[in-house]
Amino acid sequence: MVSYFEFEHLPPKLQAASKPCHDLAHEMIEQLPDGPELTAGLRKLLEAKDCFVRAALDKP
């Protein structure tokens, strides 16, 4: 799942919306034990990241 947080392939304005989620995902993976709650949290963060990137598409 962590690969879905990669952002380098995106245009710069979309990278700015995606990178903070990438960083947070990696931080949580390092700090928390693996398990269903971590997976659920990452899934929700991924959904949020997708929303943020779509919102950035509308930014002039």
Rosetta constraint file for C-alpha pairs under 8 A:
AtomPair CA 1 CA 5 HARMONIC 7.75 0.50
AtomPair CA 1 CA 42 HARMONIC 7.92 0.50
AtomPair CA 1 CA 43 HARMONIC 7.99 0.50
AtomPair CA 2 CA 6 HARMONIC 7.61 0.50
AtomPair CA 2 CA 25 HARMONIC 7.34 0.50
AtomPair CA 2 CA 26 HARMONIC 7.72 0.50
AtomPair CA 4 CA 46 HARMONIC 7.44 0.50
AtomPair CA 5 CA 18 HARMONIC 7.41 0.50
AtomPair CA 5 CA 19 HARMONIC 7.88 0.50
AtomPair CA 5 CA 21 HARMONIC 6.98 0.50
AtomPair CA 5 CA 22 HARMONIC 4.90 0.50
AtomPair CA 5 CA 25 HARMONIC 7.53 0.50
AtomPair CA 5 CA 46 HARMONIC 7.05 0.50
AtomPair CA 6 CA 19 HARMONIC 7.83 0.50
AtomPair CA 6 CA 22 HARMONIC 6.48 0.50
AtomPair CA 7 CA 15 HARMONIC 5.60 0.50
AtomPair CA 7 CA 18 HARMONIC 6.06 0.50
AtomPair CA 7 CA 19 HARMONIC 6.22 0.50
AtomPair CA 7 CA 22 HARMONIC 7.49 0.50
AtomPair CA 8 CA 15 HARMONIC 6.76 0.50
AtomPair CA 10 CA 14 HARMONIC 5.87 0.50
AtomPair CA 10 CA 15 HARMONIC 5.63 0.50
AtomPair CA 11 CA 15 HARMONIC 6.13 0.50
AtomPair CA 12 CA 16 HARMONIC 6.38 0.50
AtomPair CA 13 CA 17 HARMONIC 7.02 0.50
AtomPair CA 13 CA 56 HARMONIC 6.91 0.50
AtomPair CA 14 CA 18 HARMONIC 6.25 0.50
AtomPair CA 14 CA 53 HARMONIC 5.67 0.50
AtomPair CA 14 CA 56 HARMONIC 6.01 0.50
AtomPair CA 14 CA 57 HARMONIC 7.15 0.50
AtomPair CA 15 CA 19 HARMONIC 5.67 0.50
AtomPair CA 16 CA 20 HARMONIC 7.48 0.50
AtomPair CA 17 CA 21 HARMONIC 7.87 0.50
AtomPair CA 17 CA 49 HARMONIC 7.45 0.50
AtomPair CA 17 CA 52 HARMONIC 5.86 0.50
AtomPair CA 17 CA 53 HARMONIC 5.58 0.50
AtomPair CA 17 CA 56 HARMONIC 6.60 0.50
AtomPair CA 18 CA 22 HARMONIC 6.45 0.50
AtomPair CA 18 CA 49 HARMONIC 5.97 0.50
AtomPair CA 18 CA 50 HARMONIC 7.96 0.50
AtomPair CA 18 CA 52 HARMONIC 7.15 0.50
AtomPair CA 18 CA 53 HARMONIC 6.24 0.50
AtomPair CA 19 CA 23 HARMONIC 6.13 0.50
AtomPair CA 20 CA 24 HARMONIC 6.14 0.50
AtomPair CA 21 CA 25 HARMONIC 5.99 0.50
AtomPair CA 21 CA 45 HARMONIC 6.89 0.50
AtomPair CA 21 CA 46 HARMONIC 7.61 0.50
AtomPair CA 21 CA 49 HARMONIC 6.08 0.50
AtomPair CA 22 CA 26 HARMONIC 6.32 0.50
AtomPair CA 23 CA 27 HARMONIC 6.19 0.50
AtomPair CA 24 CA 28 HARMONIC 6.13 0.50
AtomPair CA 25 CA 29 HARMONIC 6.20 0.50
AtomPair CA 25 CA 42 HARMONIC 6.49 0.50
AtomPair CA 25 CA 45 HARMONIC 7.55 0.50
AtomPair CA 26 CA 30 HARMONIC 6.25 0.50
AtomPair CA 27 CA 31 HARMONIC 6.19 0.50
AtomPair CA 28 CA 32 HARMONIC 5.70 0.50
AtomPair CA 28 CA 38 HARMONIC 7.80 0.50
AtomPair CA 29 CA 33 HARMONIC 7.47 0.50
AtomPair CA 29 CA 34 HARMONIC 7.49 0.50
AtomPair CA 29 CA 38 HARMONIC 7.63 0.50
AtomPair CA 32 CA 38 HARMONIC 7.13 0.50
AtomPair CA 33 CA 38 HARMONIC 7.34 0.50
AtomPair CA 34 CA 38 HARMONIC 6.11 0.50
AtomPair CA 34 CA 39 HARMONIC 7.57 0.50
AtomPair CA 35 CA 39 HARMONIC 6.32 0.50
AtomPair CA 36 CA 40 HARMONIC 6.05 0.50
AtomPair CA 37 CA 41 HARMONIC 6.04 0.50
AtomPair CA 38 CA 42 HARMONIC 6.09 0.50
AtomPair CA 39 CA 43 HARMONIC 6.10 0.50
AtomPair CA 40 CA 44 HARMONIC 6.24 0.50
AtomPair CA 41 CA 45 HARMONIC 6.11 0.50
AtomPair CA 42 CA 46 HARMONIC 6.02 0.50
AtomPair CA 43 CA 47 HARMONIC 6.33 0.50
AtomPair CA 44 CA 48 HARMONIC 6.23 0.50
AtomPair CA 45 CA 49 HARMONIC 6.04 0.50
AtomPair CA 46 CA 50 HARMONIC 6.21 0.50
AtomPair CA 47 CA 51 HARMONIC 6.42 0.50
AtomPair CA 48 CA 52 HARMONIC 6.20 0.50
AtomPair CA 49 CA 53 HARMONIC 6.14 0.50
AtomPair CA 50 CA 54 HARMONIC 6.21 0.50
AtomPair CA 51 CA 55 HARMONIC 6.11 0.50
AtomPair CA 52 CA 56 HARMONIC 6.18 0.50
AtomPair CA 53 CA 57 HARMONIC 6.51 0.50
AtomPair CA 54 CA 58 HARMONIC 7.20 0.50
AtomPair CA 55 CA 59 HARMONIC 6.99 0.50
